[in-house]
């Protein structure tokens, strides 16, 4: 699976009541991450291997591997599309 890298120079982040609010500095677009999305975001500081993220999620959640990989990749593509991360 590909690797994902955060683009910290592109956004501001703030944690509020268990949610992480990401605001893109150029576009004003934002994400509100909670639950599993927030857990995925926290699971990598700078760069993430999506396979490792799925390994960790499967320790906590009863989800089939294929479903986990598809969901994590979809989420990662949303982050990339919004400018909060990039593929590397």
C-alpha positions as CSV (number, residue, x, y, z in Angstrom):
1,X,0.0,0.0,0.0
2,X,1.2,3.6,-0.6
3,X,2.4,5.9,2.1
4,X,0.7,9.1,3.2
5,X,2.5,12.3,4.3
6,X,0.9,15.2,6.2
7,X,1.3,18.7,4.8
8,X,1.5,20.6,8.1
9,X,2.5,23.9,6.4
10,X,-0.9,23.9,4.7
11,X,-3.3,23.7,7.6
12,X,-4.0,24.7,11.2
13,X,-5.3,22.0,13.6
14,X,-7.1,22.3,16.9
15,X,-8.6,19.7,19.2
16,X,-12.1,20.5,20.5
17,X,-14.2,18.2,22.7
18,X,-12.5,15.0,21.3
19,X,-12.6,16.2,17.7
20,X,-9.8,17.5,15.6
21,X,-10.6,20.4,13.4
22,X,-8.3,20.9,10.4
23,X,-8.5,24.1,8.4
24,X,-6.6,24.5,5.2
25,X,-4.7,27.8,5.1
26,X,-5.2,28.5,1.4
27,X,-8.7,27.2,0.6
28,X,-10.4,27.6,3.9
29,X,-11.7,24.0,3.6
30,X,-11.9,22.0,6.8
31,X,-12.3,18.5,8.2
32,X,-13.7,17.6,11.6
33,X,-12.2,14.3,12.6
34,X,-13.5,12.2,15.4
35,X,-13.6,8.5,16.3
36,X,-11.7,6.3,13.8
37,X,-10.8,9.2,11.5
38,X,-9.1,11.0,14.4
39,X,-7.4,7.8,15.5
40,X,-6.0,7.3,12.0
41,X,-4.8,10.9,11.9
42,X,-3.1,10.6,15.2
43,X,-1.5,7.3,14.2
44,X,1.1,9.0,12.1
45,X,3.1,12.1,13.0
46,X,4.6,12.9,9.6
47,X,4.3,9.9,7.3
48,X,2.1,6.8,7.4
49,X,2.1,3.4,5.8
50,X,-1.5,2.5,5.3
51,X,-0.9,-1.2,5.8
52,X,0.5,-0.4,9.3
53,X,-2.6,1.8,10.0
54,X,-4.8,-1.2,9.1
55,X,-2.8,-3.5,11.3
56,X,-3.3,-1.2,14.3
57,X,-7.0,-0.7,13.6
58,X,-7.6,-4.4,13.4
59,X,-6.2,-4.7,17.0
60,X,-9.0,-2.5,18.2
61,X,-11.9,-3.2,15.8
62,X,-13.5,-6.3,14.4
63,X,-13.3,-5.4,10.7
64,X,-12.4,-7.6,7.8
65,X,-8.9,-6.7,6.3
66,X,-10.2,-5.8,2.9
67,X,-12.9,-3.5,4.3
68,X,-10.3,-1.8,6.6
69,X,-7.9,-1.2,3.7
70,X,-10.6,0.2,1.4
71,X,-11.9,2.5,4.1
72,X,-8.5,3.7,5.1
73,X,-7.5,4.3,1.5
74,X,-10.8,6.3,0.9
75,X,-10.1,8.4,4.0
76,X,-6.5,9.0,2.9
77,X,-7.7,10.0,-0.6
78,X,-10.1,12.6,1.0
79,X,-7.2,14.1,3.0
80,X,-5.1,14.3,-0.1
81,X,-7.9,15.8,-2.2
82,X,-8.5,18.5,0.5
83,X,-4.7,19.3,0.6
84,X,-4.0,18.1,4.2
85,X,-1.7,15.3,3.0
86,X,0.0,13.9,-0.1
87,X,1.0,10.5,-1.4
88,X,4.7,9.7,-1.2
